[in-house]
Amino acid sequence: MRLYWPTLIALSSGLRRGEILALRWGNVNLERRALQVVGSLEQTKSGIRFKPPKTSRSVRSVVLPAFAVEELHRFKVQQAEELLAVGIRQSSQTLVCCRADGEPLQPDSLTHEFARLDFRELPRIRFHDLRHSHATQLLQSGVHPKIAQERLGHSTITTTLDLYSHVSETMQSDAAEKLDAAFRRTWKW
């Protein structure tokens, strides 16, 4: 299974596993550097099915960093060639991350394949941890929590802040240091 593409999307967008696997090329606008989350792929006992996204908002848009757009440009061409070799024409309905025959990947298969990766001296990393890495990086970089909430598709900002409170502790120290520097510049003690 090709893990690079779902991993790239997870790290650069913060999408959930099912959202990544339901993403179609028609939901990706490489010129605007944005993708729209309109559904999710779910694995059930009876198979896989497409469903609406987890949050009540029907569609959310996520702007991608330039490196991800460059890689997705390259991948779209590569995928089109591979699909054409098996007699399938890529279209706006083609899944971005799919099997070689264009059919959906099973979410549990993605999780199991990712778990088999050897991260050498790093602690064990789950696929879902890529979403957490994205959120943590946003908050540590000073991105407003409301923007992080929107990118992650959390229904409320409280959810985002509760899940990533460990990041806000570091941000508290950074804020205190910035206040200290500002006051020392403007006040004579």
Secondary structure, DSSP 8 states (H G I E B T S, - for coil): ---HHHHHHHHHH---HHHHHH-BGGGEETTTTEEEE--EEEEETTEEEEE--SSSSS-EEEE--HHHHHHHHHHHHHHHHHHHHTT----TTSBSSB-TTS-B--HHHHHHHHHT---TTS----THHHHHHHHHHHHHTT--HHHHHHHHT-SSHHHHHHHTHHHHHHHHHHHHHHHHHHHHHH---
